Amino acid sequence: AKDYELRQYETAKWVSTVIRGESQKEAMRQGFWKLFHYIQGKNERETKIDMTVPVTCLVKSGCTDFKISFFVPFEHQDSPPQPTDSDVFVEERKAAAIFVR
């Protein structure tokens, strides 16, 4: 599609949250703020982390759960601070091709 670019992302850590039972737009809003608080210091080290792109939203067909994620910056990939919000988690994703806009 003309409005999208296909990018290749290597195996890396992402910080994520799952929002259940909302519209995608509302899930993105809620998820963004949970993750934004994490990068603003709501983590075990009270470390501020630079905002990165992309922000992803995983949508599974027939499911009302939306996984919102921020890429963990390269300088924190080896040891990202653990979230203090129980709804936020750090995960390692395998390499993938992702459409972005």
C-alpha positions as CSV (number, residue, x, y, z in Angstrom):
1,A,0.0,0.0,0.0
2,K,1.3,3.5,-0.9
3,D,0.9,4.8,2.7
4,Y,3.0,2.1,4.3
5,E,6.7,1.1,4.3
6,L,7.9,-2.4,4.9
7,R,10.8,-2.4,7.5
8,Q,12.9,-5.3,8.8
9,Y,13.4,-5.3,12.6
10,E,16.0,-7.6,14.2
11,T,15.5,-9.6,17.4
12,A,15.1,-7.0,20.1
13,K,13.4,-6.1,23.4
14,W,10.1,-4.2,23.5
15,V,8.1,-2.8,26.4
16,S,4.4,-3.8,26.0
17,T,1.0,-3.8,27.6
18,V,-2.3,-5.5,26.6
19,I,-5.5,-3.6,26.6
20,R,-8.7,-5.7,26.6
21,G,-12.2,-5.0,25.4
22,E,-11.8,-1.5,24.0
23,S,-11.9,-0.2,20.5
24,Q,-8.5,-0.1,18.8
25,K,-8.3,3.7,19.1
26,E,-9.1,3.6,22.8
27,A,-6.7,0.7,23.4
28,M,-3.9,2.7,21.6
29,R,-4.7,5.7,23.9
30,Q,-4.7,3.7,27.1
31,G,-1.7,1.6,26.1
32,F,0.4,4.6,25.0
33,W,0.0,6.3,28.3
34,K,0.9,3.2,30.3
35,L,4.1,2.8,28.3
36,F,4.8,6.5,28.3
37,H,4.7,6.5,32.2
38,Y,7.2,3.6,32.0
39,I,9.7,5.6,29.9
40,Q,9.2,8.6,32.1
41,G,10.5,6.7,35.1
42,K,7.8,4.4,36.3
43,N,10.2,1.5,36.4
44,E,12.4,-0.2,39.0
45,R,15.4,2.2,38.4
46,E,13.2,5.3,38.0
47,T,15.1,5.8,34.8
48,K,13.9,8.1,32.1
49,I,14.1,6.5,28.6
50,D,14.0,8.3,25.3
51,M,10.8,7.8,23.2
52,T,11.4,5.6,20.2
53,V,9.6,4.6,17.1
54,P,7.8,2.6,16.1
55,V,4.9,2.3,18.5
56,T,3.1,-1.0,17.5
57,C,-0.3,-2.3,18.0
58,L,-0.8,-6.0,17.5
59,V,-4.3,-6.9,16.4
60,K,-5.5,-10.5,16.2
61,S,-8.5,-11.3,14.1
62,G,-11.6,-12.1,16.2
63,C,-9.9,-11.0,19.4
64,T,-10.6,-7.9,21.5
65,D,-7.1,-7.7,23.0
66,F,-4.6,-5.2,21.7
67,K,-0.9,-5.4,22.5
68,I,0.6,-1.9,22.4
69,S,4.4,-1.8,22.4
70,F,7.4,0.7,22.4
71,F,10.8,-0.4,21.0
72,V,13.4,-0.3,23.8
73,P,16.2,2.0,22.8
74,F,19.5,0.4,21.8
75,E,21.3,1.6,24.9
76,H,18.8,-0.3,27.2
77,Q,18.5,-3.5,25.1
78,D,20.9,-5.5,27.3
79,S,19.2,-4.6,30.6
80,P,16.0,-2.6,30.3
81,P,14.6,-1.5,33.7
82,Q,11.7,-3.6,34.8
83,P,8.3,-1.9,34.9
84,T,6.6,-1.2,38.3
85,D,3.2,-1.3,36.7
86,S,2.0,-5.0,36.7
87,D,0.2,-4.4,33.3
88,V,3.5,-3.4,31.6
89,F,6.1,-6.0,30.6
90,V,9.4,-6.3,28.7
91,E,9.5,-8.9,26.0
92,E,12.0,-10.1,23.4
93,R,10.5,-10.3,19.9
94,K,12.0,-12.3,17.1
95,A,13.2,-10.6,14.0
96,A,10.2,-9.6,11.8
97,A,9.1,-7.5,8.8
98,I,6.6,-4.8,9.9
99,F,4.5,-2.5,7.9
100,V,4.8,1.1,9.2
101,R,3.1,4.4,8.3
